[in-house]
Amino acid sequence: MLSLRLARGAHPLVLLRRLLVALAAAGVGFLLLCSLGYAVAHPKATHESLVRLLWCAAPLAAVVQFALAVARNDPATRPRDGLDAIGLGPVRLSVLAATSTAISCSLGSAAALLVYLELRGDLGATPLSGAASGLLDGRAALPWGAALTLLGLLPALSAGACAIALRPRKERAGRAPGASEATAGEEAAPAAARAPRPSYAGLPWGVSIIACGLALEAYVGHGPAPAPNSLLALPGQNSGASPGLLGGWLLASLGLVLAGPGLTHWCGVLLSAGRPGAMRLLAGRMLQDTATRIGRPLGVLCAVASGALAAVELYGAAWERSGPRPFGPLTGLGAAVVMACVTATAITAALDARQLRSDTTAALDRLGVPASLLRGAAAVRSLVLLAVLAPLTWVIAELTALPLSR
């Protein structure tokens, strides 16, 4: 009830974010139901049914990440003065955020179920009833237990991720009973002495993992292809895909995610190098301050974009009339959900970083700094990130697609 009351009084932008979460959850729920319908209609095609279900993991993970970003940036779940007095401490607020996220995802899953049943022809209430009965295997009865289990997977994962990520973290303080004075002195060191992990600490690991993934793909790409009915068969290929190829691609994507904060930090360092002017210095310092917050979503966006470019490079002939067509409507829906979620997550992180800089922006405004300077600094930051990350994404996509195009 409290979640619904907070939703009624929320800002329109917050409501728009929750609506986007519900729409993304509806897309994932529709894909899961399509996989279930194919498995029921083709009981002997176990491998193909399992592959379809596994390919739903990418949209599922993207929606969970987006829901977590929206919950983290929700003003209603942030600690405020006086909330502890009515029993809304940090733990209760994290539970409230998880509950709100579960409600949004559940509404999206319910909408997906209605649309799926209507397109299959099970409801028969609108002119669209049965419009996609052949594509959605409408001739097979849908098991309600399995359908509700799959639809409840996304709300449960999203709520669990919010509860874990937003839980309050306490620093160890004081000393244990029976500890010596020297040990107590070490444990009672001020929190300022514990330097936080720098944002560029993951850059060497990210580069190393990218190199390992590309090397694994290059090594395995020369080996014999598995059987056509392999579990990890790629759509649009006659032969199966080696697990090493997919493992190398996943390693390269993970490396991009880990290297995102470090790349963002060093972009800020590059802007601040030499004798920068006020605009370059302001843009560089802001990039360095927000590298951890916006770098990880940018890394995920670059990883997804590199995978999309590699898929276009591999299946370029799919757009020809005489060639194969691996990109069906359901594949397009899954790709659209992933791209929309990672893009929205990156935009949400950028807006959150802007909100956290509101005090700094207000101080600069009181000092007489013109608004055009702040807008110019934002434009410089965007251009530098685009100039660094776009070529890197393209190069990794080309190197990833090279062993797969044999």
N, C-alpha and C positions, 0 to 999 in steps of 0.2 A: 504493500500500500504506500509506503514511503517512497519507493522508487517511482510509482505512478504519479504521486504528488509532485516530486521533483521534476519529472518529465513535463508535467503540465506547465510549470513555471520556468522552464529552461529557456535559454536564448534560442532564437530560430536557427543559428548556425549549429548549435549543439543538437537540436532536433534533426537537422539535415544530416549530420554525421550518423546519428542512430538510424535514420531511415536508410542511409547508404549501407550500413551494417546489415539491416534486415534484407535489403535487396541482394546483397552479396550472399547472405545465408540462403536466400531463396534459390539463387543460382546453383550453389553447391548441393542443396537438398534435391533439386531437380536432377542434377547429374547422378547423385547416389540412387535415386529412384529409377533412373534409366538403366543404370548398371544392374539393379535388382530385377527389373523387368526383363532384361536380356538373359540373365541367369535363369529365371523361371521359365522363359519361353524356349531356351536351348539348354536343357539339363545335361546333355552330353558334351557340350563345349565348355568344359571346366576351365581350361587354360585361358581361353578368350574372355570368359566372364571374370576370372581373377585379374587378368591384365586390365580390363576396363575399370575394375574397382581400385586397382593400384594407381591408375592414372588420375583418379579423383583425389589422391593425397595432396597433389600440388595445389589445386584450388582450395582444399580444406585448410592447408597450412597458411595460405595467403589470407584467407578470411579470418583465421584465428589471430594472425599478426595485426590485421587491420582493426579487429574488435579490441585487441589489447591497447593499441595506440589511441583509439577513441576513448576507452575507459580511463587511460592514464591522463588524458587531457580534458576530462570532464570536470568543469568547475564544481559540480554538485558533490563530487567525491573527494575534494581536497580538504585538508584540515582547516578549520576556522575557529576563531575565538568564541568560546561559549558552547561549542558542540559537545565538549567533554562533560559539561554539567548535565546534559540531557541524555548521556549514555552513548553518544556517537563519537567514540574515540577512533584512533587509526585503524584498529582491527575491525570495528563495526563499519567504517567507511569502505574498507577493502571488500568486506562481505556485500555491502550495498552496491559497489561497482560490479562485482561478480553477478549479483542478482539482476541488475539492469542489463548487463550484457547477455545473460541467459534469456531474459524476456525478449530482447530485440532479435536474437537468433531464433528463438522459438516461433516468433511471429513470422519470420521469413520462411522457416521450415514449413509452417502451416500453410502459408501462401503457395509454396512450391507443391505441396501435396494436392491442393485444390486445382492448381493449373495442370498438374500431371494427370490427375483423374479426369479433368475436363477434356484434355487433348486425347486421352485414350478412349473417351466415349463412355466412361463409367457413370457420369453424372447426367448428361443429356439435358442440361438446362439452358444452353446458349447455342447459337448457330455454329460455334466453333467446336462443338462436341464431336469427338471422333475425327478431327481434322488431321491428326498425326497418329492414327491408330496403327498404321503399318510400321512407322518408324519406332514407336514406343511399345511394340509387341502387345497390342491391346487384346489379342485373342487369349492370352494367358491370364489366369486369375492372380491377383496380387496378394501375397501373404502379408496380412496386416501386422503381425508380430515383428517380422523382419523389417517392414517398412518403417514402423515407429521406432525400432531400435536404431536404424540408420539415421533417421531424422533427429533423434535425440543425441547423436554423437557430437555434432557441432556445438549445440548449446552447452553440453557438458565439458567439452574441451575448452571452449572459450571462457566459461565461468571458472574452470580450474586454473587456466593460465592467468586470468585477472587476479584471482585470489592469491596465487603464488607470487606473481610479479609485484603486486601492490601491497603485500603484507609489510608491516613495519619491521625495520631492522634495527636491532639494538647493538650498540658497541659494548664490548667487554670492558668493564671498569672495576676498580677495586682489586682485592686479592682474595684468593681462596683461603679457607681456614687452614692454619698450620703452615702457611707459606712464609718464607724468610723475608727479612726486611729488604734485602737486595732484590729479590723477586718482586716484592710489592712495589718497590721503586720503579722497576722496569714496567710493570703492568699499569702503574699510575701515570705513565708518561702522557703528556697532553695530546689531544686528538690532532692538533696541528702538526705534531712531529711525525704522524703517520701520513706521509705524502700519498695522495691518491694516484692510482695508476694513470699514467699519461695516455691521451687519446691515440697517440701514434705508436703505442706499444705493440699493437696487433699487426702493424704493417709488415714487419719481417716474416711473421708467421703466415700472413695472407699471401705474400709473394711466394714463399716456399711451397705452400699448399697448391697454389695455382701451377707452379712449375711441376710439382709431382703429378697433378692431374693431367696436364698436357703430356708429360712424359709417359704416363700410364696409357693414355689413349694412343700415342704413337707406337708404343711397344705392342699393345694388344691388337692394334688395327691391322697388323700384318699377319695375324694368325688366321686359321680357318674359321668360318662362320658356323654358329650352332645350327641346330635343326630348325626348319621353318616354324614348327609349333613350340618354339622356346617360350618360356615364361616371360622373358624380358624382350619379346619381339617389339620392334618399333613399328608404329603405324605407317603403312605405305611401303614397306620393304618386304620382298619375297622371302628373304632369309632372316633368321633371328639375329638379335644383337647380343654381342658378347657382354657379360656382366662387367668386364674390365672397361669397356667403352663407356657404359653408363656410369660406372664408378669414377672414371677419370673426369667425366663431365660434372658429376656431383662435387668432386674435389675442387675443380676449377671454380665452380659456383660458390662453394664454401669459402674459398680463398678470396673471392671478390667481396663477400660479405664481411670477412674479417679485416680486409684491407681498406674498407670504406672510411672508417674514422681516421685512419692514418693518412689516407690520401686527402681527405678534407682538411686535416690539420696542416699538412705541408703545402696545400694550396694557399692557406692563410699565411704561412711563413713566406712563400714566394711573393705574395702581394706586399708583405711588409718589408721585403729585402731592400737594401740600398738606402736611398733617401726618398722615402715615399711622401707624397702629399697627404693632405688631410683625408681625401676620399679613399686613397689606397690603404692608408694606415688604418682607417676605421673599418674598411671591408676586411682586411687581413686579420685584425684583432677579433672581430666578430666571428669569423670563420674558425679561428683557433678556439674560441670560447665554446662554440656550439658544435665542435667536431664530433664529440661523442654522441650528442643527441640526434644530429641529422646524418651523421656518417653511416651508421648501420642501415637505416632505411634506404639511403642512396646506394649502398652496396647491394642490398637485395634487389633494388630496381635495376641496377646494372647487370646483375646475374640473370634476372628474368629477360632483360632485353637481349643479352648475348645468346641465351637459349632460343629466343624467337628469331634472331638473325640467323643462327645456325640452322634452325628448322626451315627457314625460307631458302637458305643456300642449298640444303639437302633436297628439298621437295619443290624446287622451282618448276619442274616439269608438271607438277600437279595442277597448275593453272591452265595447261594446254588441254584442248578438247580431246586430243588423241591419247593423252598420257593418263597415268593413274591419278586418282583423287583421294589422297589420304585425309584431307581436311573436310570432314563432314560437319553438319550443323552442331552436333554435340561437342566435337573437338573445338570448333570455333567458340562455342559458349564457354568451355573450360578455359581456353586461352584468354578470352575477354574478361572473365572473372579474375584470373590471376593478374593480368596487366592492370585492370582497374583498381584492384585492391592494393598492389604494391605502389602504384602511382598515388593513390589516395593516402596511403600511409606516409609516403615521403612528404606530401603536401601538409598533412596533419602535423608531422614532426617540425616542419619549417614554421608553421603557424604557432606551434607551441613554443619554439625557440624565440619567435618574435614577441610572444606574450611575456616570456621570462625576461626579455630585454626592455620591458616597458618602463621600469624605473630608470634605466640608463638613458632611454630615449627621452623621458621627461626631463632628466637632468641636462641633457644636451640642448633641449628646447629652452630651458630656463637660461642657459648660457648664451643663447642667441644663435645657435647653429641653425642655418636655414634648412627647411625641409627638403629642398632640392639636393642637398649634400647627402642626406640619408637615403633618398631614392637612388641617387647615383651610386652610393656604396652597395645598396642591394642589387643593382643591375651589374656592377662589377663582380660581385660574388657569384651571381648566377652565370655570368659569361665565363669566368675562370673555371668553375666546376664543370660547365658544359664542354669547354675546350680540353679539359684533362680527362674527364670520364668517358666522353663519347668515343674518342679514338681508341682508348683502352678497351672499351666494351666491344668495338668492332674487331680489333685485333684478336681478342680472346675468342670471339665468335668464329672468326675465320680459322683459327688454329684448332678449335674444337670440331668444326665441320670437316676439316681436312682428312682425318683418319676415317671418318664415317662415310665419306663419299667415294670409297673404293669400289 
